[in-house]
Amino acid sequence: MTNLLPNVDWSDLVVATGETFYMTFIALVGTLLLGIVLGLLLYLTSSGGIWENRVVHFVFSAFVNIFRAIPFIILIFLLIPFTVFLFGTFRGPNAAIPALIIGSAPFYGRLVEIALREVDKGVVEAAQSMGAKTSTIIWKVLLKESMPALVSGLTVTAIALIGYTAVAGVIGAGGLGDYAYFYGFTRYAFDIVFACTVLIILIVFIFQVIGDFITKKIDKR
């Protein structure tokens, strides 16, 4: 293996892999929370929604559309002042997390909205007719009924996040993208680039398998 990948420092590769997992997991938790909130607000304030409000819906819809439209590498640059304010630097795994969350939460928010729209309106209306509170409808009907689609959407988002961590590595965020760029590409050590690529593919595969397994377990259809 050393002969095939002579430039790879295996201890550095292990550290980079751990940083990629760390950034992906922490950002995924933040994306889940913020994305659920955004998706619920988009759904509930839309036409015919429980909290129907055109102005509020327009504001949140515009927020989601704007941040979905910004390329992630440019979003990182735009958020550098905010990142430096929070962490005192824009380098390292922790500093990449705000950009990762802000970049992926609007994307997941749209997936949440789509999942909620697939819930049978008759079930929601039945709950309302029985006097169920809005909080009960959200937790017991909307989120419960859409859970398989929410998990499936989160899996797609997690895979996108892995790609975002690689992009963040270009400005020194750590992880496999950082190692592939600074130690591989810039030094023409393409065996390092190859090793990082294989590991990223494996990580994507792991997240996909876990996501598919959970989706099948909770899907009662």
C-alpha positions as CSV (number, residue, x, y, z in Angstrom):
1,M,0.0,0.0,0.0
2,T,2.9,2.3,0.8
3,N,4.3,1.7,-2.7
4,L,0.9,2.5,-4.3
5,L,0.4,5.7,-2.2
6,P,3.9,6.9,-1.3
7,N,2.9,10.4,-0.4
8,V,0.1,9.6,2.0
9,D,0.7,10.2,5.6
10,W,-1.7,7.7,7.2
11,S,-1.9,9.4,10.6
12,D,-2.8,12.7,8.8
13,L,-5.4,10.8,6.7
14,V,-7.0,9.4,9.8
15,V,-7.2,12.8,11.4
16,A,-8.6,14.3,8.2
17,T,-11.3,11.6,8.0
18,G,-12.2,12.2,11.7
19,E,-12.6,16.0,11.0
20,T,-14.8,15.3,8.0
21,F,-17.1,13.0,10.1
22,Y,-17.1,15.7,12.9
23,M,-18.0,18.6,10.6
24,T,-20.7,16.5,8.8
25,F,-22.3,15.2,12.0
26,I,-22.4,18.6,13.9
27,A,-23.6,20.5,10.8
28,L,-26.2,17.8,10.1
29,V,-27.7,18.2,13.6
30,G,-27.9,22.0,13.2
31,T,-29.3,21.5,9.7
32,L,-31.9,19.2,11.0
33,L,-33.1,21.6,13.6
34,L,-33.1,24.7,11.5
35,G,-34.4,22.9,8.4
36,I,-37.4,21.5,10.3
37,V,-38.3,25.0,11.6
38,L,-37.9,26.5,8.1
39,G,-39.9,23.7,6.5
40,L,-42.7,24.0,9.1
41,L,-42.9,27.8,8.7
42,L,-43.1,27.5,4.9
43,Y,-45.8,24.9,5.1
44,L,-47.9,26.4,7.9
45,T,-47.9,30.0,6.5
46,S,-48.6,28.9,2.9
47,S,-52.0,29.3,1.3
48,G,-54.5,27.1,3.1
49,G,-52.0,26.5,6.0
50,I,-52.9,26.7,9.7
51,W,-51.0,29.9,10.0
52,E,-51.7,31.3,6.6
53,N,-49.8,34.5,6.1
54,R,-48.6,35.7,2.7
55,V,-46.1,38.2,4.1
56,V,-44.4,35.8,6.5
57,H,-44.4,33.1,3.9
58,F,-42.9,35.4,1.3
59,V,-40.1,36.4,3.7
60,F,-39.1,32.8,4.7
61,S,-39.5,31.6,1.1
62,A,-37.2,34.4,-0.1
63,F,-34.7,33.6,2.6
64,V,-34.6,29.9,1.6
65,N,-34.4,30.7,-2.2
66,I,-31.6,33.3,-1.7
67,F,-29.4,31.0,0.4
68,R,-30.1,28.0,-1.9
69,A,-29.0,30.1,-4.9
70,I,-25.6,31.2,-3.4
71,P,-22.8,28.8,-4.4
72,F,-21.3,27.3,-1.3
73,I,-17.7,28.5,-1.9
74,I,-19.0,32.1,-2.2
75,L,-21.2,31.7,0.9
76,I,-18.1,30.7,2.9
77,F,-16.4,33.9,1.8
78,L,-19.4,36.0,2.7
79,L,-19.6,34.5,6.2
80,I,-15.9,34.9,7.0
81,P,-16.5,38.1,9.1
82,F,-19.3,36.3,11.0
83,T,-17.1,33.2,11.5
84,V,-14.2,35.2,12.7
85,F,-16.5,37.0,15.2
86,L,-17.6,33.6,16.6
87,F,-14.3,31.7,16.6
88,G,-11.6,34.3,16.1
89,T,-10.5,32.5,12.9
90,F,-12.1,31.2,9.7
91,R,-9.9,28.1,9.6
92,G,-10.5,24.8,11.2
93,P,-13.4,22.3,11.5
94,N,-15.4,24.4,14.0
95,A,-15.1,27.6,11.9
96,A,-16.6,25.7,8.9
97,I,-19.8,24.6,10.8
98,P,-21.8,27.9,10.6
99,A,-21.3,28.0,6.8
100,L,-22.2,24.4,6.5
101,I,-25.4,24.8,8.4
102,I,-26.5,28.0,6.7
103,G,-25.6,26.5,3.3
104,S,-27.6,23.3,3.8
105,A,-30.5,24.2,6.1
106,P,-32.5,26.1,3.4
107,F,-32.0,23.1,1.1
108,Y,-33.3,20.7,3.8
109,G,-36.1,23.2,4.7
110,R,-37.5,22.9,1.2
111,L,-37.4,19.1,1.4
112,V,-39.2,19.3,4.7
113,E,-41.9,21.5,3.2
114,I,-42.3,19.0,0.3
115,A,-42.6,16.1,2.8
116,L,-45.2,17.9,4.8
117,R,-47.3,18.6,1.7
118,E,-47.4,14.9,1.0
119,V,-49.3,14.3,4.3
120,D,-52.9,13.5,3.7
121,K,-54.9,16.7,4.3
122,G,-57.8,14.7,5.5
123,V,-55.7,13.5,8.5
124,V,-54.9,17.1,9.3
125,E,-58.5,18.2,9.0
126,A,-59.7,15.3,11.1
127,A,-57.3,16.3,13.9
128,Q,-58.5,19.9,13.7
129,S,-62.1,18.9,13.8
130,M,-61.4,17.0,17.0
131,G,-60.0,20.2,18.6
132,A,-56.4,19.2,18.5
133,K,-53.9,22.0,19.3
134,T,-51.6,23.3,16.6
135,S,-48.6,21.8,18.5
136,T,-50.3,18.4,18.6
137,I,-51.0,18.6,14.9
138,I,-47.4,19.4,14.2
139,W,-45.9,16.7,16.4
140,K,-48.5,13.9,16.2
141,V,-49.7,14.4,12.6
142,L,-47.4,16.3,10.3
143,L,-44.0,15.2,11.6
144,K,-45.1,11.7,12.4
145,E,-46.8,11.1,9.1
146,S,-43.9,12.6,7.0
147,M,-41.1,10.9,9.0
148,P,-39.9,8.5,6.2
149,A,-39.7,11.4,3.7
150,L,-37.9,13.6,6.4
151,V,-35.3,10.9,7.0
152,S,-34.8,10.4,3.3
153,G,-34.4,14.1,2.7
154,L,-31.9,14.3,5.6
155,T,-29.9,11.5,4.0
156,V,-29.7,13.5,0.7
157,T,-28.7,16.6,2.7
158,A,-26.0,14.7,4.6
159,I,-24.4,13.6,1.3
160,A,-24.5,17.2,0.1
161,L,-22.9,18.2,3.4
162,I,-20.0,15.8,2.8
163,G,-19.4,17.6,-0.5
164,Y,-19.6,21.0,1.3
165,T,-16.9,19.9,3.8
166,A,-14.6,19.1,0.9
167,V,-15.2,22.5,-0.6
168,A,-14.6,24.2,2.8
169,G,-11.3,22.4,2.9
170,V,-10.0,24.7,0.2
171,I,-9.8,27.6,2.7
172,G,-8.3,25.5,5.5
173,A,-11.4,24.1,7.2
174,G,-9.7,20.7,7.8
175,G,-11.0,17.4,6.7
176,L,-10.4,15.3,3.6
177,G,-11.0,18.3,1.3
178,D,-8.3,20.2,3.1
179,Y,-5.8,17.3,3.0
180,A,-6.6,16.6,-0.7
181,Y,-6.1,20.2,-1.7
182,F,-3.1,21.4,0.4
183,Y,-1.1,18.2,0.6
184,G,-2.3,16.6,-2.6
185,F,-3.3,19.0,-5.4
186,T,-0.9,21.9,-4.6
187,R,2.1,19.4,-4.4
188,Y,1.1,17.3,-7.4
189,A,0.7,14.3,-5.0
190,F,-2.3,12.9,-6.7
191,D,-2.1,9.6,-4.8
192,I,-3.3,11.8,-1.8
193,V,-6.1,13.1,-3.9
194,F,-7.1,9.6,-4.9
195,A,-7.0,8.3,-1.3
196,C,-9.2,11.2,-0.1
197,T,-11.6,10.7,-2.9
198,V,-12.0,7.0,-2.1
199,L,-12.6,7.8,1.6
200,I,-15.2,10.5,0.8
201,I,-17.0,7.9,-1.4
202,L,-17.0,5.4,1.4
203,I,-18.4,8.0,3.9
204,V,-21.2,8.9,1.4
205,F,-21.9,5.2,1.1
206,I,-22.1,4.8,4.9
207,F,-24.5,7.7,5.3
208,Q,-26.7,6.4,2.4
209,V,-26.9,2.9,3.8
210,I,-27.8,4.2,7.3
211,G,-30.4,6.6,5.9
212,D,-32.0,3.9,3.7
213,F,-32.1,1.5,6.6
214,I,-33.8,3.9,8.9
215,T,-36.3,5.0,6.2
216,K,-37.3,1.4,5.5
217,K,-37.7,0.7,9.3
218,I,-40.0,3.6,9.9
219,D,-42.0,3.5,6.6
220,K,-45.2,1.5,7.4
221,R,-46.7,1.8,3.9
